[in-house]
Amino acid sequence: MTTPTPRHVFEVFTLGFLVRDGQVLLLERRKPPNAGRWNAPGGKLEAGEDPIQGVVREFAEETGLVLQDPVLRAILCFHELDGRWRPQMIYTFLARRATGDLLASDEGRLAWWPVEKVLRDPRVVGNIPLFLPRMLEAEPPFVFIAAYRGERLESYRVAPLLSPPVAVAPTPGGSGPQRGG
């Protein structure tokens, strides 16, 4: 007898958005999910791999380019309301520099897109226009939480990844919180 996988366990992925001169490098995916749609290069984290290692590895495998300055800008959390697929957590990076030569990819066709076109072209994965503008702004990283029914986006929200520091009030008769000993 097999035990079903709990629905709250995330599959963990990375995405890398390389932006240069107002353009972003995208990949037209050959495989599901989003086959035939344009997305950022990325993929599943391997065992023991941290998200930065994962995005650099995946980006290089899919493009031939090695990201030099990936910065975590968002964590995407996707849930399917009917349990058709496991929840996904996607560490999403922005980079502006890469080394190497752009190579053909087995994953799909690569092309540079003007950012403005990415935000309005229906061939681009539908949630990218909802979070990419915020990634490009000079504000703290964020969490993008989306609920799907099948492949259709039902709802989403954005929350700060980092909360402002919480002020700690001094305790009566002391200068701050005390640890027991």
GROMACS elastic network, one bead per residue, 0.5 to 0.9 nm:
[ bonds ]
;  ai    aj funct       b0    kb
    3     6     6  0.87944   500
    4     7     6  0.86684   500
    5     8     6  0.85770   500
    5     9     6  0.75360   500
    5    86     6  0.86781   500
    6     9     6  0.58819   500
    6    86     6  0.87139   500
    7    10     6  0.79313   500
    7    83     6  0.69599   500
    7    85     6  0.86327   500
    7    86     6  0.62392   500
    7    87     6  0.70021   500
    8    79     6  0.89435   500
    8    86     6  0.77824   500
    8    87     6  0.67331   500
    9    86     6  0.71582   500
    9    87     6  0.66623   500
    9    88     6  0.83861   500
   10    77     6  0.85663   500
   10    78     6  0.89165   500
   10    86     6  0.64027   500
   10    89     6  0.59430   500
   11    44     6  0.76831   500
   11    45     6  0.86274   500
   11    86     6  0.67011   500
   11    87     6  0.62794   500
   11    89     6  0.61533   500
   11    90     6  0.83389   500
   12    43     6  0.85134   500
   12    44     6  0.59397   500
   12    45     6  0.59634   500
   12    46     6  0.89391   500
   12    51     6  0.89241   500
   12    87     6  0.88360   500
   12    88     6  0.59383   500
   12    90     6  0.58313   500
   12    91     6  0.77665   500
   13    42     6  0.71874   500
   13    43     6  0.51959   500
   13    45     6  0.53489   500
   13    51     6  0.79796   500
   13    54     6  0.80813   500
   13    55     6  0.84324   500
   13    88     6  0.73195   500
   13    89     6  0.62206   500
   13    91     6  0.62848   500
   13    92     6  0.85438   500
   14    41     6  0.83539   500
   14    42     6  0.51507   500
   14    43     6  0.54083   500
   14    44     6  0.64061   500
   14    45     6  0.69144   500
   14    51     6  0.66263   500
   14    52     6  0.84152   500
   14    54     6  0.66173   500
   14    55     6  0.54119   500
   14    58     6  0.79373   500
   14    89     6  0.82852   500
   14    90     6  0.50111   500
   14    92     6  0.56923   500
   14    93     6  0.76494   500
   15    39     6  0.86494   500
   15    40     6  0.59107   500
   15    41     6  0.57598   500
   15    43     6  0.66997   500
   15    55     6  0.63137   500
   15    58     6  0.83797   500
   15    59     6  0.80967   500
   15    90     6  0.67553   500
   15    91     6  0.63857   500
   15    93     6  0.61668   500
   15    94     6  0.86534   500
   16    40     6  0.58242   500
   16    41     6  0.56954   500
   16    42     6  0.59390   500
   16    55     6  0.61413   500
   16    56     6  0.80695   500
   16    58     6  0.85553   500
   16    59     6  0.66861   500
   16    67     6  0.85528   500
   16    70     6  0.76178   500
   16    91     6  0.86377   500
   16    92     6  0.60224   500
   16    94     6  0.59811   500
   16    95     6  0.71996   500
   17    24     6  0.64963   500
   17    25     6  0.67687   500
   17    26     6  0.78085   500
   17    40     6  0.56929   500
   17    41     6  0.73389   500
   17    70     6  0.86577   500
   17    92     6  0.77235   500
   17    93     6  0.61057   500
   17    95     6  0.61626   500
   17    96     6  0.84185   500
   17   132     6  0.88861   500
   18    23     6  0.82240   500
   18    24     6  0.55479   500
   18    25     6  0.57179   500
   18    26     6  0.84635   500
   18    40     6  0.82508   500
   18    67     6  0.78613   500
   18    70     6  0.84950   500
   18    93     6  0.84400   500
   18    94     6  0.60384   500
   18    96     6  0.55745   500
   18    97     6  0.72772   500
   18    98     6  0.79190   500
   19    22     6  0.65311   500
   19    23     6  0.54606   500
   19    25     6  0.67682   500
   19    94     6  0.73187   500
   19    95     6  0.62948   500
   19    96     6  0.51613   500
   19    97     6  0.79911   500
   19   112     6  0.89629   500
   19   115     6  0.83540   500
   20    23     6  0.52992   500
   20    24     6  0.64642   500
   20    25     6  0.84706   500
   20    95     6  0.86550   500
   20    96     6  0.58325   500
   20    97     6  0.77053   500
   21    24     6  0.84851   500
   21   114     6  0.86895   500
   22   113     6  0.84473   500
   22   114     6  0.58743   500
   22   115     6  0.58791   500
   22   116     6  0.83509   500
   23   112     6  0.59338   500
   23   113     6  0.51450   500
   23   115     6  0.52570   500
   23   116     6  0.85083   500
   23   118     6  0.89540   500
   24    40     6  0.84197   500
   24   111     6  0.83058   500
   24   112     6  0.54731   500
   24   113     6  0.52732   500
   24   114     6  0.63325   500
   24   115     6  0.60940   500
   24   118     6  0.81275   500
   25    39     6  0.87527   500
   25    40     6  0.68821   500
   25    41     6  0.81313   500
   25   110     6  0.69500   500
   25   111     6  0.57540   500
   25   113     6  0.62767   500
   25   114     6  0.89466   500
   26    38     6  0.59612   500
   26    39     6  0.53697   500
   26    41     6  0.66031   500
   26   109     6  0.83039   500
   26   110     6  0.57365   500
   26   111     6  0.56037   500
   26   112     6  0.62606   500
   26   113     6  0.69689   500
   26   124     6  0.88450   500
   27    30     6  0.89670   500
   27    37     6  0.80716   500
   27    38     6  0.52973   500
   27    39     6  0.53360   500
   27    40     6  0.58618   500
   27    41     6  0.60375   500
   27    62     6  0.84070   500
   27    63     6  0.86372   500
   27   105     6  0.87095   500
   27   107     6  0.77350   500
   27   108     6  0.58918   500
   27   109     6  0.55197   500
   27   111     6  0.66074   500
   27   112     6  0.89408   500
   28    34     6  0.88397   500
   28    35     6  0.74912   500
   28    36     6  0.58402   500
   28    37     6  0.53725   500
   28    39     6  0.64116   500
   28    40     6  0.86699   500
   28   107     6  0.79241   500
   28   108     6  0.51092   500
   28   109     6  0.50802   500
   28   110     6  0.64098   500
   28   111     6  0.81766   500
   28   123     6  0.88567   500
   28   124     6  0.85459   500
   29    32     6  0.74665   500
   29    33     6  0.81779   500
   29    34     6  0.65734   500
   29    36     6  0.53567   500
   29    37     6  0.58127   500
   29    38     6  0.62295   500
   29    39     6  0.70412   500
   29    41     6  0.89794   500
   29   107     6  0.60051   500
   29   109     6  0.72169   500
   30    33     6  0.89657   500
   30    34     6  0.82169   500
   30    36     6  0.59349   500
   30    37     6  0.83061   500
   30   106     6  0.81513   500
   30   107     6  0.57921   500
   30   108     6  0.51139   500
   30   109     6  0.81779   500
   31    34     6  0.71000   500
   31    36     6  0.77606   500
   31   107     6  0.71852   500
   31   108     6  0.81907   500
   32    36     6  0.84575   500
   33   151     6  0.89512   500
   34    37     6  0.53939   500
   34    38     6  0.78878   500
   34    39     6  0.81534   500
   34   125     6  0.68723   500
   34   151     6  0.88791   500
   35    38     6  0.83512   500
   36   108     6  0.86585   500
   36   123     6  0.77839   500
   37   122     6  0.85632   500
   37   123     6  0.52483   500
   37   124     6  0.54602   500
   37   125     6  0.57549   500
   37   126     6  0.89654   500
   38   109     6  0.89047   500
   38   110     6  0.88371   500
   38   118     6  0.88360   500
   38   123     6  0.60618   500
   38   125     6  0.58603   500
   39    42     6  0.87472   500
   39   124     6  0.62601   500
   39   125     6  0.58610   500
   39   128     6  0.79390   500
   40    59     6  0.88696   500
   41    55     6  0.84173   500
   41    58     6  0.70473   500
   41    59     6  0.55943   500
   41    60     6  0.89462   500
   41    62     6  0.64319   500
   41    63     6  0.76255   500
   41   107     6  0.88806   500
   42    54     6  0.81540   500
   42    55     6  0.60876   500
   42    56     6  0.86495   500
   42    57     6  0.85600   500
   42    58     6  0.51395   500
   42    59     6  0.57525   500
   42    61     6  0.89628   500
   42    62     6  0.76350   500
   42    92     6  0.88698   500
   43    54     6  0.78360   500
   43    55     6  0.75571   500
   43    58     6  0.59549   500
   43    59     6  0.83945   500
   43    90     6  0.87757   500
   44    54     6  0.76388   500
   44    55     6  0.89586   500
   44    58     6  0.81189   500
   44    90     6  0.86733   500
   45    48     6  0.82981   500
   45    49     6  0.62497   500
   45    50     6  0.75315   500
   45    51     6  0.69587   500
   45    53     6  0.86683   500
   45    54     6  0.54926   500
   45    55     6  0.81514   500
   45    58     6  0.86041   500
   46    49     6  0.54392   500
   46    50     6  0.84168   500
   46    54     6  0.72002   500
   47    50     6  0.87123   500
   49    52     6  0.82125   500
   49    53     6  0.61608   500
   49    54     6  0.61157   500
   50    53     6  0.54175   500
   50    54     6  0.61229   500
   50    55     6  0.88209   500
   51    55     6  0.61247   500
   51    56     6  0.85643   500
   51    72     6  0.88823   500
   51    91     6  0.64856   500
   51    92     6  0.88839   500
   52    55     6  0.53198   500
   52    56     6  0.62168   500
   52    57     6  0.85271   500
   52    70     6  0.72107   500
   52    71     6  0.83492   500
   52    72     6  0.82024   500
   52    91     6  0.86090   500
   52    93     6  0.83626   500
   53    56     6  0.52856   500
   53    57     6  0.60482   500
   53    58     6  0.85291   500
   54    57     6  0.51585   500
   54    58     6  0.59641   500
   54    59     6  0.83047   500
   55    58     6  0.51732   500
   55    59     6  0.57870   500
   55    60     6  0.83470   500
   55    67     6  0.82760   500
   55    70     6  0.80784   500
   55    91     6  0.82826   500
   55    92     6  0.83402   500
   55    93     6  0.76225   500
   56    59     6  0.52587   500
   56    60     6  0.61101   500
   56    61     6  0.86042   500
   56    65     6  0.86475   500
   56    66     6  0.61411   500
   56    67     6  0.57140   500
   56    68     6  0.83119   500
   56    70     6  0.78566   500
   57    60     6  0.52420   500
   57    61     6  0.61309   500
   57    62     6  0.86614   500
   57    66     6  0.77607   500
   57    67     6  0.88793   500
   58    61     6  0.50719   500
   58    62     6  0.61317   500
   58    63     6  0.84463   500
   59    62     6  0.52703   500
   59    63     6  0.58471   500
   59    64     6  0.73402   500
   59    65     6  0.66425   500
   59    66     6  0.68018   500
   59    67     6  0.72921   500
   60    63     6  0.52827   500
   60    66     6  0.51615   500
   60    67     6  0.75970   500
   60   100     6  0.87563   500
   61    64     6  0.59912   500
   61    65     6  0.80339   500
   61    66     6  0.89514   500
   61   105     6  0.77941   500
   62    65     6  0.81838   500
   62   103     6  0.80346   500
   62   104     6  0.79702   500
   62   105     6  0.53164   500
   62   106     6  0.72708   500
   62   107     6  0.64024   500
   62   108     6  0.82315   500
   62   110     6  0.88177   500
   63    66     6  0.83546   500
   63   101     6  0.81086   500
   63   102     6  0.55544   500
   63   103     6  0.55050   500
   63   104     6  0.68509   500
   63   105     6  0.61328   500
   63   110     6  0.74458   500
   64    99     6  0.86381   500
   64   100     6  0.62628   500
   64   101     6  0.57867   500
   64   102     6  0.51212   500
   64   103     6  0.51101   500
   64   104     6  0.79481   500
   64   105     6  0.81583   500
   65    98     6  0.58628   500
   65    99     6  0.55376   500
   65   101     6  0.59248   500
   65   102     6  0.59582   500
   65   103     6  0.79692   500
   66    97     6  0.85258   500
   66    98     6  0.51459   500
   66    99     6  0.52100   500
   66   100     6  0.62896   500
   66   101     6  0.89466   500
   67    70     6  0.62100   500
   67    95     6  0.66336   500
   67    96     6  0.80655   500
   67    97     6  0.61304   500
   67    99     6  0.66857   500
   68    95     6  0.72882   500
   68    96     6  0.79060   500
   68    97     6  0.53980   500
   68    98     6  0.50343   500
   68    99     6  0.70368   500
   69    94     6  0.80250   500
   69    95     6  0.53360   500
   69    96     6  0.66765   500
   69    97     6  0.60733   500
   69    98     6  0.75722   500
   70    93     6  0.56263   500
   70    94     6  0.54952   500
   70    96     6  0.77077   500
   70    97     6  0.82720   500
   71    92     6  0.83645   500
   71    93     6  0.51825   500
   71    94     6  0.53502   500
   71    95     6  0.63138   500
   72    75     6  0.79470   500
   72    91     6  0.69335   500
   72    92     6  0.59108   500
   72    94     6  0.65711   500
   72   141     6  0.69184   500
   73    91     6  0.81367   500
   73    92     6  0.60126   500
   73    93     6  0.54236   500
   73    94     6  0.63691   500
   73   134     6  0.86633   500
   73   135     6  0.56297   500
   73   136     6  0.84544   500
   73   139     6  0.89575   500
   73   140     6  0.74143   500
   73   142     6  0.66120   500
   73   143     6  0.87821   500
   74    90     6  0.81635   500
   74    91     6  0.63553   500
   74    92     6  0.50783   500
   74    93     6  0.69097   500
   74    94     6  0.89635   500
   74   131     6  0.82898   500
   74   134     6  0.89734   500
   74   135     6  0.69325   500
   74   140     6  0.89568   500
   74   141     6  0.52682   500
   74   143     6  0.55073   500
   74   144     6  0.69689   500
   74   161     6  0.76818   500
   75    89     6  0.67030   500
   75    90     6  0.55323   500
   75    92     6  0.57509   500
   75    93     6  0.88031   500
   75   141     6  0.80171   500
   75   142     6  0.65042   500
   75   144     6  0.62393   500
   75   145     6  0.83732   500
   75   161     6  0.79260   500
   76    88     6  0.76895   500
   76    89     6  0.55754   500
   76    91     6  0.65729   500
   76    92     6  0.70832   500
   76   131     6  0.89718   500
   76   142     6  0.85856   500
   76   143     6  0.58334   500
   76   145     6  0.60119   500
   76   146     6  0.77716   500
   77    87     6  0.72004   500
   77    88     6  0.56437   500
   77    90     6  0.65085   500
   77   143     6  0.72984   500
   77   144     6  0.61241   500
   77   146     6  0.62230   500
   77   147     6  0.85240   500
   78    86     6  0.86965   500
   78    87     6  0.55250   500
   78    88     6  0.50669   500
   78    89     6  0.65733   500
   78    90     6  0.83891   500
   78   144     6  0.83244   500
   78   145     6  0.60565   500
   78   147     6  0.59337   500
   78   148     6  0.72761   500
   79    82     6  0.89240   500
   79    83     6  0.79865   500
   79    85     6  0.79440   500
   79    86     6  0.71765   500
   79    88     6  0.67225   500
   79   145     6  0.80514   500
   79   146     6  0.63625   500
   79   148     6  0.60486   500
   79   149     6  0.85684   500
   80    83     6  0.54109   500
   80    84     6  0.63341   500
   80    85     6  0.61613   500
   80    86     6  0.72187   500
   80    87     6  0.66471   500
   80   146     6  0.86563   500
   80   147     6  0.58320   500
   80   149     6  0.55437   500
   80   150     6  0.64660   500
   80   151     6  0.82756   500
   81    84     6  0.78025   500
   81   147     6  0.64344   500
   81   148     6  0.59346   500
   81   149     6  0.54724   500
   81   150     6  0.78906   500
   81   154     6  0.88826   500
   82    85     6  0.82437   500
   82   148     6  0.84763   500
   82   149     6  0.64901   500
   82   150     6  0.76062   500
   83    86     6  0.67343   500
   83    87     6  0.83733   500
   83   149     6  0.87827   500
   83   150     6  0.88371   500
   84   149     6  0.84652   500
   84   150     6  0.68874   500
   85    88     6  0.87045   500
   85   150     6  0.82825   500
   92   135     6  0.89358   500
   93   135     6  0.85167   500
   94   135     6  0.73453   500
   94   136     6  0.79152   500
   95    98     6  0.77125   500
  102   110     6  0.85396   500
  103   110     6  0.85267   500
  104   107     6  0.87885   500
  104   108     6  0.79429   500
  104   109     6  0.70331   500
  104   110     6  0.72871   500
  105   108     6  0.55666   500
  105   109     6  0.65213   500
  105   110     6  0.74008   500
  106   109     6  0.81186   500
  113   116     6  0.82689   500
  113   117     6  0.66181   500
  113   118     6  0.64694   500
  114   117     6  0.53379   500
  114   118     6  0.64943   500
  114   119     6  0.89986   500
  115   118     6  0.50696   500
  115   119     6  0.65021   500
  115   132     6  0.89483   500
  115   133     6  0.88566   500
  116   119     6  0.53233   500
  116   120     6  0.69202   500
  116   121     6  0.88402   500
  117   120     6  0.54185   500
  117   121     6  0.57369   500
  118   121     6  0.56672   500
  118   122     6  0.85971   500
  118   123     6  0.86725   500
  118   124     6  0.63954   500
  118   128     6  0.78980   500
  118   129     6  0.69947   500
  118   132     6  0.89760   500
  119   122     6  0.87648   500
  119   124     6  0.80180   500
  119   128     6  0.72288   500
  119   130     6  0.81490   500
  119   132     6  0.79208   500
  119   133     6  0.80938   500
  120   123     6  0.88694   500
  120   124     6  0.80712   500
  120   129     6  0.71179   500
  121   124     6  0.58171   500
  121   126     6  0.89429   500
  122   125     6  0.75083   500
  122   126     6  0.70766   500
  123   126     6  0.80331   500
  124   127     6  0.84459   500
  124   128     6  0.72626   500
  124   129     6  0.84043   500
  125   128     6  0.59369   500
  125   129     6  0.82896   500
  126   129     6  0.67260   500
  126   130     6  0.79118   500
  126   153     6  0.84089   500
  127   130     6  0.52759   500
  127   131     6  0.68928   500
  127   132     6  0.86659   500
  127   146     6  0.88093   500
  127   153     6  0.80151   500
  128   131     6  0.55261   500
  128   132     6  0.55763   500
  128   133     6  0.85995   500
  129   132     6  0.56021   500
  129   133     6  0.68413   500
  130   133     6  0.71758   500
  130   134     6  0.80926   500
  130   144     6  0.89181   500
  131   134     6  0.55255   500
  131   135     6  0.64267   500
  131   144     6  0.71511   500
  131   158     6  0.85126   500
  132   136     6  0.63700   500
  132   137     6  0.89201   500
  133   136     6  0.52375   500
  133   137     6  0.66040   500
  134   137     6  0.52095   500
  134   138     6  0.82339   500
  134   139     6  0.77875   500
  134   141     6  0.87744   500
  134   142     6  0.85639   500
  135   138     6  0.78795   500
  135   139     6  0.80348   500
  135   140     6  0.88461   500
  135   141     6  0.74604   500
  135   142     6  0.83357   500
  136   139     6  0.85415   500
  137   140     6  0.86812   500
  139   142     6  0.87716   500
  140   160     6  0.72018   500
  140   161     6  0.73898   500
  140   162     6  0.71378   500
  141   160     6  0.65626   500
  141   161     6  0.55407   500
  141   162     6  0.70511   500
  142   158     6  0.67802   500
  142   159     6  0.56959   500
  142   162     6  0.73224   500
  143   157     6  0.82691   500
  143   158     6  0.56880   500
  143   159     6  0.51885   500
  143   160     6  0.60263   500
  143   161     6  0.54866   500
  144   156     6  0.70982   500
  144   157     6  0.59876   500
  144   159     6  0.66349   500
  144   160     6  0.88293   500
  145   155     6  0.84365   500
  145   156     6  0.54535   500
  145   157     6  0.53928   500
  145   158     6  0.62921   500
  145   159     6  0.80011   500
  146   153     6  0.70975   500
  146   154     6  0.75711   500
  146   155     6  0.57727   500
  146   157     6  0.65954   500
  146   158     6  0.87945   500
  147   152     6  0.86412   500
  147   153     6  0.61540   500
  147   154     6  0.55668   500
  147   155     6  0.53466   500
  147   156     6  0.61968   500
  148   151     6  0.61381   500
  148   152     6  0.53887   500
  148   154     6  0.51485   500
  148   155     6  0.71677   500
  148   156     6  0.89109   500
  149   152     6  0.53255   500
  149   153     6  0.65528   500
  149   154     6  0.64387   500
  150   153     6  0.81730   500
  153   156     6  0.77619   500
  159   162     6  0.88411   500
  160   163     6  0.63635   500
  162   165     6  0.88237   500
  163   166     6  0.82111   500
  168   171     6  0.89273   500
  168   176     6  0.72244   500
  168   177     6  0.77336   500
  169   175     6  0.86687   500
  169   176     6  0.66586   500
  169   177     6  0.80264   500
  170   173     6  0.82712   500
  170   174     6  0.64079   500
  170   175     6  0.51678   500
  170   177     6  0.65202   500
  171   174     6  0.52764   500
  171   175     6  0.63566   500
  171   176     6  0.52780   500
  171   177     6  0.60797   500
  171   178     6  0.81919   500
  172   175     6  0.79506   500
  172   176     6  0.84343   500
  173   176     6  0.89807   500
  174   177     6  0.77632   500
  174   178     6  0.82335   500
  175   178     6  0.86392   500
